[in-house]
Amino acid sequence: MAETLTSTEPATGETLWTGQTGDPNTELASARAAWPAWAAKPLAFRVETLRRFANLARARLDPFADLIARETGKPLWEARTEVEAVINKVDISVSAYAERTAQRRLEGAMGTRVAVRHKPHGVLAVLGPYNFPAHLPNGHIVPALIAGNAIVFKKSDKTPATGEYLCGLYHEAGVPEGVLSCVQGGPEIGKALAAHPGHDGLLFTGSARAGLALHRQFAETPQKILALEMGGNNPLVIWDAKDLHAAAAIAVQSAYLSAGQRCTAARRLIVRDGDHQELIETISRIIDRIIVDHPHANPAPFMGPVIDNGSADQLQEAFLELAGRGGRAIRRLDRKTDDRPFLTPALIDVTEVERRPDAELFGPVLQIVRVADFDSAVAEANATRYGLSASLIGGGPELYDRFWAGVRAGVINWNGPTNGAPSKAPFGGIGLSGNHRPSAYYAADYCAYPVTSSEAETARATIGVGLADPMAAANLEG
């Protein structure tokens, strides 16, 4: 039975959207029925349809960005960059499909040809997160549609309005409603969709806990593709930095952009013990200047609220636990108002905390860890089950080579933030951060599977070994 689902604005608490939960059975049946016709369309037809989608998103950029800002709480300027990423994803995915799944023909034995082509999986389920409610699911949907799949998209129950708007643009552009079926609902709807036998795979972006559950669930269905994008406990190492202000600014960008609600956000700042005071003071001065306000505030804020009060409560509890176990708070995680989830950027030295939790604190909390030497810095960077992103600020090429070779992560940067990975490159992590199905430019790899064919216009065959001589057999019979 359908239930009412409501979305409220984090910044104000006002109701933004109200709707009904959906039925995965109905949507999957619709997708299965619609898929063959979509897969049979020429690639040029599917590409042109998605280019119309990009043009519609471009024409609606302002209202689309406004909706994202209101539903997530992120600043309007940041919401606009998300819509731009949605638009740009189409051209990037077209190029990626041509490169990663290009048709190839080779010469085979006995005059045959060897052809390599790709087929879509069929019906794919997509589970999207709330922090980038348009861009991240779109990163799965666009390449999957180009490849010829049908999609059932379950939006985050924290951002249903954005998901509905995104789906509406696809349908207006000409993607049939069955080819992109959209279902609303909370965790139970998501679990029902993931466990349903009526799809051919799942493309997921979300928490490590949910990703681990999905990995276990899919262990007995090897016939289904499973692509997991999960979180990170990402290290930022600042070592021998010549420009402390630039290093501090990168640290702030890495840790606090999107109110820390990015899977690539820096969670741990690793510095040389005894040579860190000026850097920490510089970071603290920038923190004190950060504007935390509602999405449409003037002057524009750097940070908005986190997604809801429950998330803010959990973050504050985690921060207090670190402080209670020996962490030294340099900038506290304060609540600006009691009834809304606006949090101030937090900075805490956890060097003396024993058995530091290896957890993704999905918010504006940066933990400082002081170490004696660079080998210890690399070891500390790797002291996590995650492996999404890592960055080194400072040093020369030789130091960066040591860092790149020693650190375990899918995104490794030098003199740049941990977040903001380019869409024209693969994006993914190892460990608890992913299952070796990188997305972004490499999403084409998991949206279609390769088929190898040996082809000849005339059948020819000989069996030269293992058959009895027919003349000898005839003589024996005589």
Sequence and secondary structure as in RCSB ss.txt:
>XXXX:A:sequence
MAETLTSTEPATGETLWTGQTGDPNTELASARAAWPAWAAKPLAFRVETLRRFANLARARLDPFADLIARETGKP
LWEARTEVEAVINKVDISVSAYAERTAQRRLEGAMGTRVAVRHKPHGVLAVLGPYNFPAHLPNGHIVPALIAGNA
IVFKKSDKTPATGEYLCGLYHEAGVPEGVLSCVQGGPEIGKALAAHPGHDGLLFTGSARAGLALHRQFAETPQKI
LALEMGGNNPLVIWDAKDLHAAAAIAVQSAYLSAGQRCTAARRLIVRDGDHQELIETISRIIDRIIVDHPHANPA
PFMGPVIDNGSADQLQEAFLELAGRGGRAIRRLDRKTDDRPFLTPALIDVTEVERRPDAELFGPVLQIVRVADFD
SAVAEANATRYGLSASLIGGGPELYDRFWAGVRAGVINWNGPTNGAPSKAPFGGIGLSGNHRPSAYYAADYCAYP
VTSSEAETARATIGVGLADPMAAANLEG
>XXXX:A:secstr
   EEEEE TTT  EEEEEE   HHHHHHHHHHHHHHHHHS HHHHHHHHHHHHHHHHHTHHHHHHHHHHHH   
HHHHHHHHHHHHHHHHHHHHHHHHHS  EEEE GGG EEEEEEEE SEEEEE  SSSTTHHHHHHHHHHHHHT E
EEEE  TTSHHHHHHHHHHHHHHT  TTTEEEE   HHHHHHHHH TT SEEEEES HHHHHHHHHHGGG TTSE
EEEE    EEEEE S S HHHHHHHHHHHHHGGGG STT EEEEEEETTS HHHHHHHHHHHHH  B  TT SS 
 SB   S HHHHHHHHHHHHHHHHTT EEEE   BSSTTS  B  EEEE TT TT       SSEEEEEEESSHH
HHHHHHT SS  SEEEEESS HHHHHHHHHH   SEEEESS SS   TTSEE  SGGGBSS  EETTHHHHHEEE
EEEEE SS      SS   HHHHHHHH 
